[in-house]
Amino acid sequence: MASQSLTPPSSAAAQPDRVEQRKFLSAPGLTFLVIVTQVPFVLAIWFSFTNWNLLRPDSAGFIGFDRLFRNYGRILTNPDFLAVIINTVVLTVSVVVITFIGGLAFALLLNRPFPGRALARTLLISPFLMMPVAAAVLWKNIMLDPSFGLLSFYLRFLGIRNFYALESFPMASVIAIVSWQWIPFVMLILLAGLQSLPDSTVEAARIDGASGVDMFRHIIFPHLTRFVEIALLLETIFILSEFGIIFVTTSGGPGIQTTNLPYQIFLEAFSRQNVGRASAYGIFAVILANIVIVLFLRVLRRNADSGEVNL
């Protein structure tokens, strides 16, 4: 006698209904995500095709098809636009490289047991917990002030002529401040990756006679690859939108030496009151962010496919 299925026929028919219910449960979250992300982006695209200036409220209308790309054309023909793009790329790449090296070094240090490690970990994390404006005020008034800052004190102590770093080396100073604040972020992610490495693997490598360099090259760094991807990708997205530190320390100057795309958008929207052109700059910022992220992911995938790193 053939065995009969123990599953009731009604349960099989109920499976599609359960799947539909699960899809319905995610609908509110997806709707909220679309409202808070895509609706403002669509509005920014619309405003970029207008000539809206807050000083002239009647200018909020559509430019017209004959002058459709007026804002974009003025931005592309602006001689300062290329300098702003270069400043944005230089700031982002420099901070990412410095924070990766510093974060990896501190993560390797904190992964070793030593007296006071918990206190050292807390102190190293604290810069990332500060608001960007507070960090900028700290560096501008306490560290880099030419009259009573710590840098000027040590320069006088060493017999070196005093100078104002934010005027003499504006971009380097901004890079240093932003890197100081973001090194703990990379350190935390890489430290989590190091602590997830099995001790048995490390002990086996030591028994086989592997040196510290060999262990880092063939065991530690391949294990950290995914953590490095996450840390640098998230950091790149946030650094591309850096504004607060530049606003407090240099205000984009001297001239436009430290003006990046977010600060240029601020100038267009709140100094020149030109919402249309500020929206066009915002579209360029989105395009630049996507190009940088795509190139970053492509390089990582190429390294993984060529066997340089083990994912």
PLY file of the C-alpha trace (Angstrom):
ply
format ascii 1.0
element vertex 311
property float x
property float y
property float z
element edge 310
property int vertex1
property int vertex2
end_header
0.00 0.00 0.00
1.49 3.31 -1.09
2.42 5.67 1.71
0.51 8.87 1.89
2.05 12.28 2.52
1.74 13.48 6.09
1.56 17.13 4.97
-2.02 18.36 4.69
-2.91 19.73 1.26
-3.98 23.02 2.81
-0.44 23.72 4.19
1.10 23.55 0.71
-1.47 25.97 -0.59
-0.79 28.31 2.32
2.92 28.70 1.46
2.40 31.35 -1.31
0.10 33.28 1.05
2.84 33.38 3.71
5.36 34.63 1.16
2.97 37.39 0.11
2.44 38.34 3.75
6.20 38.63 4.30
6.50 40.87 1.25
3.68 43.02 2.58
5.44 43.38 5.93
8.49 44.90 4.24
6.42 47.37 2.24
6.25 50.11 4.94
10.03 50.08 5.40
10.64 50.25 1.67
8.11 53.05 1.29
9.78 55.06 4.05
13.21 54.45 2.46
11.97 55.70 -0.91
10.40 58.80 0.66
13.48 59.88 2.62
16.04 59.11 -0.12
14.58 59.16 -3.61
12.02 61.95 -3.27
14.65 64.55 -2.21
16.92 63.34 -5.00
14.16 63.77 -7.60
13.43 67.24 -6.23
17.14 68.11 -6.48
17.11 67.05 -10.14
14.05 69.23 -10.75
15.56 72.26 -9.00
18.79 71.83 -11.00
16.76 72.59 -14.14
15.36 75.79 -12.67
16.76 79.26 -12.18
15.41 79.55 -8.64
17.09 82.21 -6.54
15.82 82.89 -3.02
16.30 86.62 -3.58
13.87 86.36 -6.53
11.01 84.04 -5.48
9.31 84.35 -8.87
12.30 82.65 -10.53
11.41 79.13 -9.31
9.91 78.08 -12.62
11.33 75.69 -15.18
14.11 77.24 -17.27
12.76 75.95 -20.54
13.95 73.44 -23.09
15.99 76.04 -24.95
18.07 76.66 -21.81
17.63 73.24 -20.21
21.25 72.73 -19.12
21.96 76.34 -18.20
23.04 75.60 -14.63
25.18 72.63 -15.68
26.81 74.63 -18.46
27.75 77.46 -16.12
29.23 74.99 -13.64
31.29 73.17 -16.27
32.61 76.44 -17.70
33.45 77.79 -14.25
37.27 77.77 -13.87
36.92 76.96 -10.16
34.90 73.79 -10.76
37.92 71.64 -11.63
39.77 72.87 -8.54
36.76 71.97 -6.36
36.66 68.45 -7.84
40.40 68.01 -7.31
40.11 69.22 -3.70
37.31 66.72 -3.07
39.26 63.81 -4.54
42.53 64.76 -2.81
40.82 65.09 0.57
38.98 61.78 0.21
41.89 59.71 -1.09
44.38 61.15 1.40
42.12 60.57 4.40
41.26 57.02 3.30
44.94 56.08 2.88
46.05 57.67 6.17
43.18 56.21 8.18
43.72 52.76 6.71
47.40 52.74 7.69
46.78 54.28 11.12
43.70 52.19 11.85
45.47 48.97 10.90
48.48 49.84 13.07
46.33 50.63 16.12
44.18 47.54 15.56
47.26 45.30 15.50
48.52 47.02 18.66
45.25 46.67 20.57
44.88 43.05 19.53
47.85 42.19 21.75
47.35 41.87 25.52
49.16 44.50 27.59
48.46 46.34 30.86
45.97 49.16 30.39
44.65 47.92 27.05
41.02 48.74 27.95
41.96 52.32 28.84
44.03 52.71 25.67
41.15 51.41 23.59
38.75 53.89 25.17
41.13 56.82 24.61
41.74 55.86 20.98
38.01 55.58 20.27
37.15 58.98 21.77
38.03 61.14 18.71
35.41 59.36 16.62
32.76 60.06 19.28
33.24 63.83 18.98
31.03 65.93 16.75
32.92 67.20 13.66
32.33 70.84 14.66
33.66 70.19 18.18
36.74 68.44 16.75
37.33 71.37 14.40
37.05 73.90 17.24
39.46 71.83 19.34
42.09 71.73 16.62
41.65 75.33 15.50
41.74 76.98 18.93
43.79 74.61 21.08
46.11 72.71 18.77
46.84 75.02 15.81
46.31 78.53 17.20
49.44 80.60 16.36
49.43 82.45 19.70
48.69 79.90 22.42
48.19 76.59 20.59
50.12 73.45 21.45
51.79 73.41 18.03
53.15 76.93 18.47
54.37 76.01 21.97
56.38 73.05 20.69
57.68 75.05 17.74
59.03 77.73 20.10
60.45 75.03 22.37
62.34 73.51 19.43
63.48 76.90 18.16
61.45 76.74 14.94
59.77 79.84 13.56
56.09 79.88 14.41
53.47 79.69 11.64
49.70 79.26 11.34
49.15 75.81 9.88
45.62 76.57 8.65
47.01 79.40 6.50
50.36 77.93 5.48
49.16 74.36 4.88
45.34 74.53 4.71
44.61 71.27 2.87
47.18 69.30 4.86
45.69 70.65 8.10
42.16 69.66 7.08
43.38 66.20 6.06
45.12 65.80 9.43
42.00 66.79 11.39
39.65 64.56 9.41
42.11 61.64 9.57
42.48 62.09 13.34
38.73 61.74 13.72
38.27 58.77 11.35
41.23 56.57 12.34
39.24 55.13 15.31
36.43 54.12 12.92
38.76 52.01 10.77
40.53 50.75 13.90
37.29 49.45 15.42
36.25 47.52 12.31
39.70 46.01 11.75
40.03 45.16 15.44
36.73 43.27 15.24
38.15 41.37 12.28
41.36 40.54 14.13
39.45 39.24 17.13
37.40 36.97 14.88
40.57 35.26 13.61
40.77 31.75 15.17
43.63 31.35 17.64
44.28 27.84 16.33
45.23 29.23 12.92
47.73 31.65 14.44
49.21 28.98 16.70
49.57 26.54 13.80
51.42 29.18 11.78
53.76 29.89 14.67
54.50 26.18 15.13
55.32 25.91 11.42
57.89 28.69 11.90
56.09 31.52 10.12
57.56 34.95 10.80
55.50 37.99 11.75
55.64 39.34 8.20
54.57 35.99 6.71
51.69 35.71 9.15
50.48 39.20 8.32
50.80 38.64 4.58
49.28 35.17 4.28
46.95 34.87 7.27
46.02 38.17 8.93
45.54 40.47 5.93
43.58 37.95 3.80
41.30 37.42 6.78
40.82 41.20 7.13
39.99 41.80 3.47
36.22 41.92 3.89
36.55 44.13 6.96
38.84 46.48 5.01
36.27 46.68 2.22
33.47 47.60 4.63
35.56 50.16 6.53
36.97 51.96 3.49
33.71 51.91 1.55
31.71 53.45 4.39
34.46 55.94 5.14
34.69 57.02 1.50
30.97 57.76 1.40
31.16 59.92 4.54
34.39 61.74 3.62
32.97 62.73 0.23
30.29 64.67 2.14
32.67 66.28 4.67
31.52 69.79 5.53
31.64 70.69 9.23
35.41 70.62 9.73
36.03 72.71 6.59
33.35 75.21 7.60
34.83 75.80 11.07
38.55 75.71 10.29
39.18 77.25 6.86
35.77 78.21 5.42
36.97 76.75 2.13
40.02 79.02 1.98
42.43 80.54 1.58
40.70 81.24 -1.71
39.26 77.88 -2.72
42.20 75.74 -1.61
40.05 73.64 0.74
36.65 74.05 -0.94
35.11 70.66 -1.73
31.78 69.89 -3.37
29.65 69.93 -0.17
31.08 73.30 0.84
30.57 74.64 -2.69
26.92 73.56 -2.49
26.63 75.45 0.80
28.09 78.59 -0.79
25.70 78.45 -3.73
22.62 77.77 -1.60
23.17 80.01 1.44
25.67 82.67 0.34
24.55 83.26 -3.23
20.96 82.08 -2.54
20.98 80.16 -5.83
19.01 76.97 -5.19
19.04 75.90 -8.85
22.81 75.97 -9.22
23.31 74.43 -5.77
21.09 71.53 -6.83
23.17 71.10 -9.99
26.30 70.94 -7.85
24.54 68.31 -5.74
23.95 66.17 -8.82
27.65 66.42 -9.66
28.43 65.34 -6.09
26.24 62.26 -6.48
27.90 61.41 -9.80
31.38 61.81 -8.31
30.48 59.64 -5.30
29.18 56.87 -7.56
32.30 57.02 -9.76
34.64 56.79 -6.76
32.70 53.93 -5.18
32.45 51.97 -8.45
36.20 52.34 -9.06
36.90 51.32 -5.47
34.77 48.17 -5.75
36.22 47.31 -9.16
39.78 47.47 -7.83
38.85 45.21 -4.92
37.14 42.69 -7.17
40.09 42.70 -9.60
42.48 41.98 -6.75
40.24 39.19 -5.51
39.89 37.61 -8.97
43.65 37.76 -9.59
44.30 35.91 -6.35
46.15 38.72 -4.60
43.79 38.50 -1.65
41.70 35.63 -0.39
38.11 36.61 0.29
0 1
1 2
2 3
3 4
4 5
5 6
6 7
7 8
8 9
9 10
10 11
11 12
12 13
13 14
14 15
15 16
16 17
17 18
18 19
19 20
20 21
21 22
22 23
23 24
24 25
25 26
26 27
27 28
28 29
29 30
30 31
31 32
32 33
33 34
34 35
35 36
36 37
37 38
38 39
39 40
40 41
41 42
42 43
43 44
44 45
45 46
46 47
47 48
48 49
49 50
50 51
51 52
52 53
53 54
54 55
55 56
56 57
57 58
58 59
59 60
60 61
61 62
62 63
63 64
64 65
65 66
66 67
67 68
68 69
69 70
70 71
71 72
72 73
73 74
74 75
75 76
76 77
77 78
78 79
79 80
80 81
81 82
82 83
83 84
84 85
85 86
86 87
87 88
88 89
89 90
90 91
91 92
92 93
93 94
94 95
95 96
96 97
97 98
98 99
99 100
100 101
101 102
102 103
103 104
104 105
105 106
106 107
107 108
108 109
109 110
110 111
111 112
112 113
113 114
114 115
115 116
116 117
117 118
118 119
119 120
120 121
121 122
122 123
123 124
124 125
125 126
126 127
127 128
128 129
129 130
130 131
131 132
132 133
133 134
134 135
135 136
136 137
137 138
138 139
139 140
140 141
141 142
142 143
143 144
144 145
145 146
146 147
147 148
148 149
149 150
150 151
151 152
152 153
153 154
154 155
155 156
156 157
157 158
158 159
159 160
160 161
161 162
162 163
163 164
164 165
165 166
166 167
167 168
168 169
169 170
170 171
171 172
172 173
173 174
174 175
175 176
176 177
177 178
178 179
179 180
180 181
181 182
182 183
183 184
184 185
185 186
186 187
187 188
188 189
189 190
190 191
191 192
192 193
193 194
194 195
195 196
196 197
197 198
198 199
199 200
200 201
201 202
202 203
203 204
204 205
205 206
206 207
207 208
208 209
209 210
210 211
211 212
212 213
213 214
214 215
215 216
216 217
217 218
218 219
219 220
220 221
221 222
222 223
223 224
224 225
225 226
226 227
227 228
228 229
229 230
230 231
231 232
232 233
233 234
234 235
235 236
236 237
237 238
238 239
239 240
240 241
241 242
242 243
243 244
244 245
245 246
246 247
247 248
248 249
249 250
250 251
251 252
252 253
253 254
254 255
255 256
256 257
257 258
258 259
259 260
260 261
261 262
262 263
263 264
264 265
265 266
266 267
267 268
268 269
269 270
270 271
271 272
272 273
273 274
274 275
275 276
276 277
277 278
278 279
279 280
280 281
281 282
282 283
283 284
284 285
285 286
286 287
287 288
288 289
289 290
290 291
291 292
292 293
293 294
294 295
295 296
296 297
297 298
298 299
299 300
300 301
301 302
302 303
303 304
304 305
305 306
306 307
307 308
308 309
309 310
